[in-house]
Structure formats: structure tokens, C-alpha cells
Amino acid sequence: VKDAVITIPSYFSQEQRRMVLDAADLAGIHVIQLVHENIAAATMFAIDRLDETPFTVMFYNMGGVDTEVTVARFHALTDEKGKTYEHVEILGEAYDAQLGGQDFDKVIVDMMVDAFNAMPERQGKPDVRTNDRAMKRLFKESIKVKDVLSANKVADVKVPELLDYVTLRTLMKRETFEQNSAHLLERVHLPVVEVLDMAGMTLDDID
């Protein structure tokens, strides 16, 4: 690969954009353009479309560390030569740079930590948070637990010999997880409100 288009978060500063360009230069890659992640998604969405009437889409993208929301309008246009192509118009972009999947993972980790520290075998022992290796195992387990809770009301958690030969065994309820995640869930819709305001639209305007 010699030439590349690189996607970046919409909230990147000029300094962060320059760092991406510098890193690409060090790797011997010529950057044709930097493109916002959701705009790249909107472009891919448009490739096989020819919308005779305007079609408006909201792209909601929560990644590992951030959340980005974009509203795009798609409409087929015909140029001077009579060729018809799909036109993409970006109507608004909003984000929460501090809200992502890892924040929900941390909630699950905290729940597992509390369950482990409360076990009879751990009474009088140091907090499991003081052991980096054990915490790495819990963060890895949290991803599995989150997947299970996305389709089930209860997850059976078992981490063999987590610390000092003590195995973590606990049941985790989706209801409890959601309660403990309330402070995060309250923020999930805020970029949607912001991007609709920026675009001068309501949810009813989204196709």
C-alpha cells in the first residue's frame, strides 16, 4: 500500500490530524485524504444507491472509546453529460469523545470486583484491584459477559483461580448492569439531540 485514505474521528484537533499524517509518512504511506469515520460509512452506504427522492439517514457509531453521530442526505443527481450518480450531503455531526464500549466494560469489571472482594475466601485480603494481572483477566471477561447480557437476562460468570487460587463465581443480572450503567445510558442519546439540532431536523425527518 502506497496511497491511502485514512479515517479519523470527527472531533480530532488539527494537532491530532497532523500526528496521523506524520505517522503515515513514517510508514511510507502517501495520504490522499483524511476522512471522518461516519462520512466514510455514508460514502460506502451510497455506492450502490440511486435515490430518486431525497433519503435521510442517521449514522450512530459507538466504538470502544467514543460515540459519533452523523446525519446524511442521499439523492441521485444527473450531471451535464447525462450521467446519474448518488450525491451525499452531510447535514450534521455530533459526538461524545468520552463515551464508548469500554465504559460499559468497566461497569461490569467493577461488579465482578465487588463480587470477588465480597467472597468469604477474600476477607482480610487485599483488593483485587491491586493486582494488574487479575484486573486484565477481568477486563477480558467483561467483554464476554457484555455479549451474553445483550441477549440474556442473566450471565453466569466464572473466572478460574483469579487471585491466590480463588475462583470468581457469580451471577450477573442485566437489570443490575443497566442500573449501574444509568450514568452512561443518560448520555447515549445526547449526540442524537445535538446532531438533529445542528441539521434543523427532528427524528421524524430521518428515513
Disulfide bonds with the S-S distance in Angstrom:
none
